[in-house]
Amino acid sequence: MKQPPLLRPCPFCGNKDTKFSWHANPKRTWRVECTTCGASGPRRQDTSDPDADTFKMAADLWNGEMI
């Protein structure tokens, strides 16, 4: 299993305790959430492409590395 990408602190409250969240409905998606203030990043949908790393894409969006 791949090591999860590192996450930056929450851009709203500064909390360092952020986590990946997987949602099964209506589609399988990943996003990052702050455990303190509840802020969340955009969802990234899992694809059938085995080379697509949606886990990393969700982290990159949270970390401000994708536009």
Backbone torsions as a table, in degrees:
resi	resn	phi	psi	omega
1	MET	NA	139.6	-179.5
2	LYS	-69.9	149.8	174.1
3	GLN	-74.9	132.3	179.7
4	PRO	-65.1	145.6	178.3
5	PRO	-64.1	152.4	176.1
6	LEU	-72.1	144.5	-179.2
7	LEU	-114.2	139.9	175.0
8	ARG	-76.4	160.2	176.1
9	PRO	-61.1	162.5	178.9
10	CYS	-59.0	130.1	-179.9
11	PRO	-72.1	-10.7	-177.3
12	PHE	-99.4	-45.3	-176.7
13	CYS	-114.4	-9.9	178.8
14	GLY	83.4	0.1	-180.0
15	ASN	-61.6	136.1	179.1
16	LYS	-91.5	-7.0	-178.3
17	ASP	-91.9	80.2	177.4
18	THR	-109.6	158.9	-175.9
19	LYS	-144.5	158.6	172.6
20	PHE	-83.2	141.7	179.8
21	SER	-128.6	130.0	-179.5
22	TRP	-108.4	131.5	-179.4
23	HIS	-120.2	127.5	-176.3
24	ALA	-91.3	-20.3	-174.9
25	ASN	-120.0	140.2	-6.2
26	PRO	-79.2	-17.4	178.1
27	LYS	-129.4	158.5	179.4
28	ARG	-74.5	114.3	-178.0
29	THR	-135.2	154.1	174.1
30	TRP	-114.4	148.1	168.8
31	ARG	-156.0	168.0	178.0
32	VAL	-106.8	140.1	-179.2
33	GLU	-130.9	147.8	173.8
34	CYS	-88.8	131.5	-178.2
35	THR	-81.1	-9.3	-179.8
36	THR	-96.2	-57.8	-174.4
37	CYS	-99.1	-10.7	177.7
38	GLY	85.4	3.6	177.4
39	ALA	-60.3	148.6	178.4
40	SER	-141.0	150.2	177.4
41	GLY	-86.6	175.2	178.2
42	PRO	-63.8	150.6	177.3
43	ARG	-82.7	143.2	174.4
44	ARG	-119.6	125.9	-176.4
45	GLN	-82.5	134.4	171.8
46	ASP	-63.3	143.7	178.2
47	THR	-120.2	171.2	176.5
48	SER	-80.3	-6.0	179.6
49	ASP	-75.7	114.5	-177.7
50	PRO	-65.7	-19.7	180.0
51	ASP	-86.7	-11.5	179.9
52	ALA	-77.9	123.3	-179.2
53	ASP	-104.5	80.6	-175.7
54	THR	-66.9	-27.7	175.4
55	PHE	-60.1	-47.7	179.2
56	LYS	-68.8	-37.7	178.5
57	MET	-60.7	-42.4	178.2
58	ALA	-62.0	-42.0	178.6
59	ALA	-64.5	-43.6	-179.7
60	ASP	-61.9	-39.3	178.0
61	LEU	-65.8	-43.2	178.8
62	TRP	-63.7	-41.0	-177.3
63	ASN	-78.6	-2.0	178.9
64	GLY	76.5	25.4	-177.3
65	GLU	-100.8	-0.5	176.5
66	MET	-130.8	145.6	176.4
67	ILE	-120.8	NA	NA
